[in-house]
Amino acid sequence: MKIPANAQTLPGTQPGIIQMQGVVKTYTSSAGEFTALRGIDLNLQEGEFAAVIGKSGSGKSTLLNML
C-alpha cells in the first residue's frame, strides 16, 4: 500500500503501513440512512498488532471491509 504524500499522522507518530483518516460509512435503505462508521482514524505501524472489538452492530465488520 502506498501512502499518499499529503497523508497526515497523529502528532509524534510515524506514517503507518495502514492509515485511515476521518472515515465515514453510511448505508441507505428503505428505512432510511444508518451511519456505521463516523470519523474513524487509524494508524497502524509495521509489525504492530491490533484488535477490533465491540458489541454487535458497532461497525467492526464494516471497518475491516473498508480496509
C-alpha positions as MATLAB code, in Angstrom:
seq = 'MKIPANAQTLPGTQPGIIQMQGVVKTYTSSAGEFTALRGIDLNLQEGEFAAVIGKSGSGKSTLLNML';
ca = [
       0.000    0.000    0.000;
       1.435    3.371   -0.988;
       0.829    6.195    1.475;
      -0.184    9.468   -0.240;
       2.317   12.309    0.061;
      -0.328   14.524    1.681;
      -1.314   11.962    4.337;
      -1.211   13.298    7.892;
      -0.337   11.376   11.025;
      -1.094   11.925   14.675;
       1.429   14.211   16.387;
       4.505   12.279   17.482;
       3.848    9.243   15.266;
       5.379    7.954   12.058;
       3.261    7.300    8.953;
       1.748    3.835    9.334;
       1.614    0.980    6.888;
      -2.194    1.230    7.242;
      -3.746    4.673    7.640;
      -7.337    5.856    7.714;
      -8.455    9.413    8.488;
     -11.963   10.631    9.093;
     -13.569    7.539    7.554;
     -17.366    7.630    7.357;
     -19.618    4.864    6.028;
     -23.368    5.375    5.713;
     -25.816    2.795    4.414;
     -29.099    3.820    2.801;
     -32.169    1.583    2.824;
     -35.920    1.961    2.574;
     -35.938    2.506    6.354;
     -33.568    5.490    5.991;
     -29.870    6.138    6.499;
     -27.672    4.362    9.015;
     -24.129    5.538    9.792;
     -21.972    2.515   10.591;
     -18.684    4.453   10.925;
     -18.273    8.106   11.846;
     -14.906    9.890   11.818;
     -12.655    6.840   12.248;
      -8.888    7.498   12.473;
      -6.460    4.572   12.368;
      -2.670    4.461   12.078;
      -1.041    1.017   12.296;
       2.729    0.651   12.204;
       4.550   -2.218   10.511;
       4.697   -5.204   12.883;
       2.012   -3.779   15.173;
      -0.892   -5.966   16.318;
      -4.381   -4.577   16.780;
      -7.756   -5.982   17.761;
     -11.166   -4.707   16.709;
     -13.688   -5.300   19.471;
     -17.178   -4.050   20.188;
     -20.766   -5.081   20.589;
     -22.885   -6.447   17.765;
     -23.707   -3.761   15.221;
     -20.927   -1.395   16.276;
     -19.213   -1.406   12.848;
     -16.383   -3.940   13.296;
     -17.031   -5.798   10.017;
     -17.653   -2.539    8.184;
     -14.287   -1.214    9.360;
     -12.482   -4.369    8.261;
     -14.237   -4.293    4.882;
     -13.161   -0.660    4.407;
      -9.553   -1.695    4.989;
];
